Amino acid sequence: MRAPTTAVRAALSAAAAAVLLTACGGSGGGSAAAGSSSDSSTGTTSSPAAGTSAPDGDIAAWCNSAVALSTDLSATLKAASSAPTQVAPILQKAADQYGEVKAPAAIAQDWGVVVGAVQTLATAAQTIDFTSPDAGKQLAASIGAQRGALDTATTNVQTYANANCPGASAAPTS
């Protein structure tokens, strides 16, 4: 029965777009300016430089959490492609886990948008029949209203991760 597997894969692709890429930077490069920060009180600007020492504690903790969540979720979603009934609980677990991760102040608002989208996907997944051929479309439609904000947040989180998280560019992309 190929239709359910195809539907689940399509649904997982929608979830991956919101979760995997945002969690640890994807494979796309961000602009160098986006990784820069300015201190308006002193007029100084700083950018993370390649080959410098490890990121500070909060950033390193976020990077580690995001990479671990992404790796775990990627493997779990792949396994769920053959078990459609597991998609909703997996997405809810992901939403809960992503919600527990404290993002650095520089991307806290964007991370909140990502977490909100993951929760929206998880909530929608509870009412979707993943044996249906349009399950993927239904799941993708659930974040339709958030798409613009999510795209911006995703780009910002990716750029931040690429600039601040060692190895972020090796993140899974689907």
Secondary structure, DSSP 8 states (H G I E B T S, - for coil): -HHHHHHHHHHHHHHHHHTHHHHH--S----GGGG-EEETTTTEEE---TT-----HHHHHHHHHHHHHHHHHHHHHHHHTT-GGGHHHHHHHHHHHHHH----GGGHHHHHHHHHHHHHHHHHHTT--TTSTTHHHHHHHHTGGGHHHHHHHHHHHHHHHHHHSTTGGGS---
